[in-house]
Amino acid sequence: MTSLDQLFVHAAGTVLGLLPEWLRPWASIGLRIGVIAAVAPAIMMYLTLYERKVIARMQNRFGPTRVGVYGLLQPLSDGLKMLIKEDIVPRGADRLLHLIAPILAVVPAILLFAVMPFGRRMIAADLNVGLLYVFAVSSIGSYAIFMGGWASRNKFSVLGAMRSVAQLISYEVPGVLSVVAIIMVTGTLSLVGIVEAQAQRWFVFTPWGFAGCLTFFLSGVAEVNRTPFDMPEAESELVAGFHTEYSGMKFALWYMAEFLEAFAICAFTATFFLGGWQGPAIPFWALAGLLAVITGAAAKLPLPVRLVGALASVWAGLLWRAEPIPSWIWFLSKTYALFFVLIWFRGTFPRLRADQLMGLAWKFLLPLALVNILAAGLWSVMPFPTGTALSLLLLAVSAWVLVRINHPAPLERRTYILAD
């Protein structure tokens, strides 16, 4: 019986086994590239539907419902709309850079999928320097954004691009420092090695891991320009910031880059701090039963479809009943749960002011990330519970001091000299 956990690995091995031995290495590379090129746009399209549905529920609306059952075909409709919209280039713009910028933005976002461990043995390239690869590739996005703003020949776009460069550089520093503690504890730069090191305990359940997780996640949210860190776009101030002068498929590429990078931030947060594909050994029949109930209760689906879906879920539960829930389901569940937090931020928080945004990076997250490195050192070299208690105390005191230092001055009553 084929293991559900390694279903995709076995399928790829079966396909490659049909080819001549001399062709298999090249076919393996082509297969991985093809899967990433197909999966990445699909993930992006349905992340937009996920966000629109959740935001709508937060605002007491239904969200997309017209195109397909439950609006499931809305992303395809949006993609078709982008393909047929006119590509408008401003007079006097640098046409070459105007074309290259959105491409340069989306390519690194897709390249990040190459080292993303979706499950046990489900990684396209297990690099021994995978962590360095992640930060090297993700840093290219700032060049694309500034290039797009400069090429548009629009003052609002240039302002948005300059804001973006300042923001990205500022939040890259605490974001990188937040994972130094992981390197100290695990002694590896391989993402697979980092996940395997969390087999007994996820890093988020340690004092330094919790602080590092918050620092890395917030820095990542800021780097992908998501609310409340969407200062480079700022629709109420800069029209749409660096992508004001983009339309059609070029705008779709900017949109794709933002969502894929947001997905990558959630995926790498799950990898570094939430155990990656690791999860409790819950039997698969429990998940299959839940899916059968959800499918059967989907009132808008035709009765035959509901019946077939419920029976398929029950059959899968009987077939893999004793097997634990697959590793790739745990990974995707954690990633989409973190993306829900991003949507929650967007539906809850207003945009930060420029001074608040930069102050959070340089005056709070950066010192906290440096202190967290010391806390991780104490945790790793001192025995339990002494090391854990000292690292927790150090981080708690440091966070309290940083909050007190950065607390704004109380508002004073204004005196208008010429009021009389």
C-alpha positions as CSV (number, residue, x, y, z in Angstrom):
1,M,0.0,0.0,0.0
2,T,1.4,3.4,-1.0
3,S,2.1,5.7,2.0
4,L,0.0,8.8,1.9
5,D,2.8,10.8,3.4
6,Q,5.1,9.9,0.5
7,L,2.4,9.8,-2.2
8,F,3.9,12.6,-4.3
9,V,7.5,11.3,-3.8
10,H,6.5,7.8,-5.0
11,A,4.5,9.3,-8.0
12,A,7.6,11.2,-9.1
13,G,9.8,8.1,-8.7
14,T,7.4,6.1,-10.8
15,V,7.4,8.6,-13.6
16,L,11.2,8.9,-13.6
17,G,11.5,5.1,-13.4
18,L,9.8,4.8,-16.9
19,L,12.7,6.8,-18.5
20,P,16.1,5.7,-19.5
21,E,18.7,6.0,-16.7
22,W,20.8,8.6,-18.6
23,L,17.8,10.9,-18.9
24,R,16.5,10.6,-15.3
25,P,18.7,13.4,-13.8
26,W,17.6,15.9,-16.4
27,A,14.0,14.8,-16.2
28,S,14.1,15.1,-12.4
29,I,15.3,18.7,-12.7
30,G,12.6,19.5,-15.3
31,L,9.9,17.8,-13.2
32,R,10.7,19.9,-10.2
33,I,10.8,23.1,-12.2
34,G,7.5,22.2,-13.8
35,V,5.8,21.5,-10.5
36,I,7.0,24.8,-9.0
37,A,6.0,26.7,-12.1
38,A,2.5,25.2,-11.9
39,V,2.0,25.2,-8.2
40,A,3.2,28.8,-7.4
41,P,0.6,30.6,-9.6
42,A,-2.1,28.3,-8.4
43,I,-1.2,29.0,-4.7
44,M,-1.2,32.8,-5.5
45,M,-4.6,32.8,-7.2
46,Y,-6.4,30.9,-4.4
47,L,-4.6,33.0,-1.7
48,T,-6.4,36.0,-3.2
49,L,-9.7,34.1,-2.8
50,Y,-8.8,33.1,0.7
51,E,-8.1,36.7,1.7
52,R,-11.2,38.1,0.1
53,K,-13.4,35.5,1.8
54,V,-11.9,36.0,5.2
55,I,-11.9,39.8,5.0
56,A,-15.5,39.7,3.8
57,R,-16.5,37.6,6.9
58,M,-14.7,40.1,9.1
59,Q,-16.8,42.9,7.5
60,N,-20.1,40.9,7.6
61,R,-20.1,40.2,3.9
62,F,-19.9,37.0,1.8
63,G,-17.1,37.9,-0.6
64,P,-16.9,36.4,-4.1
65,T,-20.0,34.2,-4.8
66,R,-20.9,34.6,-8.4
67,V,-18.2,32.9,-10.4
68,G,-18.4,29.2,-9.7
69,V,-19.8,27.4,-6.7
70,Y,-18.8,29.4,-3.5
71,G,-16.9,31.7,-5.9
72,L,-14.2,29.1,-6.4
73,L,-13.6,30.2,-10.0
74,Q,-13.2,33.8,-9.2
75,P,-9.3,33.6,-9.3
76,L,-9.5,32.2,-12.8
77,S,-11.8,35.0,-13.8
78,D,-9.5,37.6,-12.3
79,G,-6.5,36.1,-14.2
80,L,-8.3,36.2,-17.5
81,K,-9.3,39.8,-16.9
82,M,-5.7,40.7,-16.3
83,L,-4.6,39.0,-19.5
84,I,-7.0,41.0,-21.7
85,K,-6.5,44.4,-20.0
86,E,-4.5,47.0,-21.9
87,D,-0.9,47.5,-21.0
88,I,-0.4,51.3,-20.6
89,V,3.1,52.7,-20.4
90,P,3.4,56.4,-19.4
91,R,4.9,58.9,-21.9
92,G,8.5,59.4,-21.0
93,A,8.8,56.2,-19.0
94,D,11.8,53.9,-19.4
95,R,10.0,51.2,-21.3
96,L,12.6,48.5,-20.8
97,L,12.9,48.9,-17.1
98,H,9.1,49.3,-16.9
99,L,8.9,45.8,-18.4
100,I,11.7,44.2,-16.5
101,A,10.8,45.4,-13.0
102,P,7.6,43.2,-12.4
103,I,9.4,40.2,-13.9
104,L,12.4,40.8,-11.5
105,A,9.9,41.0,-8.6
106,V,8.1,37.7,-9.3
107,V,11.1,35.5,-10.3
108,P,12.7,35.6,-6.8
109,A,9.4,34.9,-5.2
110,I,9.1,31.7,-7.3
111,L,12.7,30.7,-6.7
112,L,12.0,30.6,-2.9
113,F,9.8,27.5,-3.6
114,A,13.0,25.6,-4.5
115,V,14.1,25.3,-0.9
116,M,10.7,25.2,0.7
117,P,10.3,21.8,2.6
118,F,6.6,21.0,1.9
119,G,6.9,17.7,3.7
120,R,9.2,14.8,4.5
121,R,11.5,14.3,1.4
122,M,9.4,16.9,-0.4
123,I,11.9,19.6,-1.2
124,A,13.1,20.5,-4.7
125,A,16.7,21.4,-3.6
126,D,18.0,20.4,-0.2
127,L,20.9,22.9,-0.1
128,N,23.3,22.8,2.9
129,V,23.2,26.6,2.8
130,G,19.5,26.8,2.3
131,L,19.1,29.5,4.9
132,L,21.6,31.8,3.1
133,Y,19.8,31.1,-0.2
134,V,16.5,32.3,1.3
135,F,17.9,35.6,2.5
136,A,20.0,36.1,-0.7
137,V,17.0,35.6,-3.1
138,S,14.5,37.5,-1.0
139,S,16.7,40.6,-0.9
140,I,16.4,41.0,-4.7
141,G,12.8,42.3,-4.3
142,S,13.9,45.8,-3.2
143,Y,15.8,46.3,-6.5
144,A,12.7,45.4,-8.5
145,I,10.4,47.8,-6.5
146,F,12.8,50.7,-6.8
147,M,13.3,50.0,-10.5
148,G,9.6,49.9,-11.1
149,G,9.0,53.2,-9.3
150,W,11.9,54.9,-11.1
151,A,10.9,53.6,-14.5
152,S,7.3,54.9,-14.2
153,R,8.3,58.6,-14.4
154,N,5.8,59.4,-11.7
155,K,6.7,61.3,-8.5
156,F,4.3,59.3,-6.4
157,S,5.8,56.1,-7.7
158,V,9.3,57.3,-6.9
159,L,8.3,58.3,-3.4
160,G,6.7,54.8,-2.9
161,A,9.9,53.2,-4.2
162,M,12.1,55.2,-1.8
163,R,9.9,54.3,1.1
164,S,10.1,50.7,0.1
165,V,13.9,50.6,0.0
166,A,14.2,52.2,3.4
167,Q,11.6,49.8,4.9
168,L,13.0,46.7,3.3
169,I,16.6,47.4,4.4
170,S,15.4,48.3,7.9
171,Y,13.4,45.1,8.5
172,E,15.9,42.8,6.8
173,V,18.4,43.4,9.6
174,P,16.2,42.1,12.6
175,G,14.8,39.4,10.3
176,V,18.2,38.0,9.6
177,L,19.4,38.3,13.2
178,S,16.3,36.5,14.4
179,V,17.4,33.2,12.8
180,V,21.0,33.5,14.1
181,A,19.8,31.8,17.2
182,I,18.5,28.8,15.2
183,I,22.0,28.5,13.6
184,M,23.6,28.5,17.0
185,V,21.3,25.8,18.4
186,T,21.1,23.5,15.4
187,G,24.5,24.0,13.9
188,T,23.2,23.8,10.3
189,L,22.0,26.1,7.5
190,S,19.9,23.3,5.9
191,L,16.2,23.8,6.1
192,V,15.6,20.1,6.4
193,G,18.1,19.9,9.2
194,I,16.3,22.8,11.0
195,V,13.0,20.9,10.7
196,E,14.5,17.6,11.9
197,A,16.0,19.4,14.9
198,Q,12.5,20.2,16.1
199,A,11.3,16.6,16.2
200,Q,11.1,16.6,20.0
201,R,10.1,20.2,20.6
202,W,9.3,23.1,18.3
203,F,11.5,26.1,18.7
204,V,8.5,28.4,19.3
205,F,8.0,26.7,22.7
206,T,11.4,28.0,23.9
207,P,11.8,31.6,25.2
208,W,14.3,32.5,22.4
209,G,12.2,30.7,19.8
210,F,9.1,32.6,20.7
211,A,10.9,35.9,20.6
212,G,12.6,35.0,17.3
213,C,9.4,33.8,15.8
214,L,7.7,37.1,16.5
215,T,10.7,39.1,15.2
216,F,11.0,37.1,12.0
217,F,7.3,37.1,11.3
218,L,6.8,40.8,11.8
219,S,9.9,41.6,9.8
220,G,8.6,39.4,7.0
221,V,5.2,41.1,7.0
222,A,7.0,44.4,6.7
223,E,9.2,43.2,3.9
224,V,6.3,42.1,1.8
225,N,4.5,45.5,2.3
226,R,1.5,44.0,4.0
227,T,-0.8,45.9,6.4
228,P,0.0,47.6,8.8
229,F,3.4,48.0,7.0
230,D,2.1,49.0,3.6
231,M,3.8,52.3,3.6
232,P,5.3,51.9,0.1
233,E,1.9,51.6,-1.5
234,A,-0.2,53.9,0.8
235,E,-3.3,54.2,-1.5
236,S,-4.6,57.2,0.5
237,E,-1.3,59.1,0.1
238,L,0.5,57.9,-3.0
239,V,-2.3,56.6,-5.2
240,A,-0.8,53.1,-5.2
241,G,2.9,53.8,-4.7
242,F,5.5,52.1,-6.8
243,H,3.0,50.2,-9.0
244,T,0.7,53.2,-9.8
245,E,1.6,53.3,-13.5
246,Y,1.2,49.5,-14.0
247,S,-1.8,47.8,-15.6
248,G,-2.8,44.5,-17.1
249,M,-0.4,41.6,-16.8
250,K,2.4,43.7,-15.4
251,F,0.2,44.7,-12.4
252,A,-0.7,41.0,-12.0
253,L,3.0,40.2,-11.7
254,W,3.4,42.7,-8.9
255,Y,0.3,41.2,-7.2
256,M,1.7,37.7,-7.7
257,A,5.0,38.6,-6.2
258,E,3.4,40.1,-3.1
259,F,1.2,37.1,-2.4
260,L,3.9,34.5,-3.1
261,E,6.4,36.4,-0.9
262,A,3.7,36.5,1.8
263,F,3.2,32.8,1.5
264,A,6.9,32.2,1.6
265,I,7.2,34.3,4.9
266,C,4.5,32.1,6.4
267,A,6.1,28.9,5.1
268,F,9.5,29.8,6.4
269,T,8.2,30.9,9.8
270,A,6.5,27.5,10.1
271,T,9.8,25.8,9.0
272,F,12.1,27.8,11.4
273,F,10.0,27.9,14.5
274,L,6.8,25.8,14.2
275,G,8.4,22.4,13.4
276,G,7.9,22.5,9.6
277,W,6.2,19.3,8.5
278,Q,6.4,17.9,12.1
279,G,3.0,17.3,13.8
280,P,1.3,15.1,16.4
281,A,0.5,11.5,15.3
282,I,-3.2,12.0,14.8
283,P,-4.6,9.2,12.7
284,F,-5.7,10.1,9.2
285,W,-9.2,8.7,9.7
286,A,-10.0,11.7,11.9
287,L,-9.2,14.2,9.2
288,A,-11.0,12.1,6.6
289,G,-14.1,12.0,8.7
290,L,-14.0,15.8,9.1
291,L,-13.6,16.2,5.3
292,A,-16.6,13.9,4.7
293,V,-18.8,16.0,7.1
294,I,-17.7,19.2,5.4
295,T,-18.3,17.9,1.9
296,G,-21.7,16.5,2.8
297,A,-22.8,19.7,4.4
298,A,-21.9,21.9,1.4
299,A,-25.4,22.9,0.6
300,K,-24.5,24.7,-2.7
301,L,-22.9,21.7,-4.3
302,P,-25.1,19.3,-6.3
303,L,-26.2,16.3,-4.4
304,P,-24.2,13.8,-6.6
305,V,-21.1,15.8,-6.0
306,R,-21.6,15.9,-2.3
307,L,-22.2,12.2,-2.2
308,V,-19.1,11.3,-4.3
309,G,-17.0,13.7,-2.2
310,A,-18.2,12.3,1.1
311,L,-17.7,8.7,-0.1
312,A,-14.2,9.5,-1.4
313,S,-13.3,10.9,2.0
314,V,-14.7,7.9,3.8
315,W,-12.8,5.6,1.4
316,A,-9.5,7.4,2.0
317,G,-10.1,7.3,5.7
318,L,-10.6,3.5,5.6
319,L,-7.6,3.1,3.2
320,W,-5.1,5.1,5.3
321,R,-6.9,4.9,8.7
322,A,-3.9,3.8,10.8
323,E,-1.4,6.1,9.1
324,P,-0.8,9.5,10.8
325,I,-1.9,12.7,9.0
326,P,0.7,13.3,6.2
327,S,3.6,15.7,6.8
328,W,2.7,17.9,3.8
329,I,-0.8,18.5,5.3
330,W,0.8,19.6,8.6
331,F,3.1,22.0,6.7
332,L,0.3,23.5,4.6
333,S,-2.0,23.8,7.7
334,K,0.6,25.8,9.6
335,T,1.4,28.0,6.6
336,Y,-2.3,28.8,5.9
337,A,-2.9,29.4,9.6
338,L,-0.1,32.0,9.6
339,F,-1.5,33.6,6.4
340,F,-4.8,33.9,8.2
341,V,-2.9,36.0,10.8
342,L,-1.7,38.3,7.9
343,I,-5.4,38.7,6.8
344,W,-6.3,39.4,10.4
345,F,-3.7,42.1,10.5
346,R,-5.1,43.7,7.3
347,G,-8.7,43.6,8.6
348,T,-7.8,45.0,12.0
349,F,-4.9,47.4,12.1
350,P,-4.5,50.8,10.4
351,R,-1.3,51.8,8.6
352,L,1.6,52.8,10.8
353,R,3.1,56.3,10.4
354,A,6.6,56.5,8.8
355,D,8.3,57.3,12.1
356,Q,6.4,54.5,13.9
357,L,7.3,52.0,11.2
358,M,11.0,52.8,11.2
359,G,11.1,53.1,15.0
360,L,9.7,49.6,15.4
361,A,12.5,48.1,13.3
362,W,15.5,50.0,14.7
363,K,14.4,50.8,18.3
364,F,12.5,47.6,19.2
365,L,13.0,44.6,16.9
366,L,16.7,45.1,16.3
367,P,17.7,45.3,20.0
368,L,15.3,42.4,20.8
369,A,16.9,40.3,18.1
370,L,20.4,41.0,19.5
371,V,19.3,40.1,23.1
372,N,17.6,37.0,21.7
373,I,21.0,35.7,20.5
374,L,22.3,36.0,24.0
375,A,19.2,34.3,25.4
376,A,19.6,31.4,22.9
377,G,23.2,31.0,24.1
378,L,22.2,30.8,27.7
379,W,19.5,28.3,26.8
380,S,21.8,26.0,24.9
381,V,24.9,26.0,27.3
382,M,23.1,25.9,30.7
383,P,21.1,22.9,31.9
384,F,17.4,22.8,32.2
385,P,15.6,24.6,33.9
386,T,18.3,27.1,34.8
387,G,19.0,28.1,31.2
388,T,15.4,28.3,30.3
389,A,14.6,30.5,33.3
390,L,17.5,32.8,32.7
391,S,16.8,33.3,29.0
392,L,13.1,33.9,29.8
393,L,14.0,36.4,32.4
394,L,16.5,38.2,30.1
395,L,14.0,38.5,27.3
396,A,11.1,39.6,29.5
397,V,13.2,42.3,31.2
398,S,14.6,43.4,27.8
399,A,11.2,43.6,26.2
400,W,9.8,45.6,29.2
401,V,12.8,48.1,29.0
402,L,12.4,48.5,25.3
403,V,8.7,49.2,25.6
404,R,9.3,51.8,28.3
405,I,12.1,53.5,26.4
406,N,10.0,53.7,23.2
407,H,6.8,54.7,25.0
408,P,5.6,58.0,23.5
409,A,5.6,61.1,25.6
410,P,2.2,61.9,27.2
411,L,0.1,64.4,25.3
412,E,0.1,67.9,26.8
413,R,-2.6,70.5,26.7
414,R,-2.0,72.9,23.9
415,T,-1.7,76.6,24.6
416,Y,-2.6,78.9,21.8
417,I,-0.9,82.3,22.4
418,L,-3.0,84.3,19.9
419,A,-6.3,82.6,20.8
420,D,-7.7,85.7,22.4
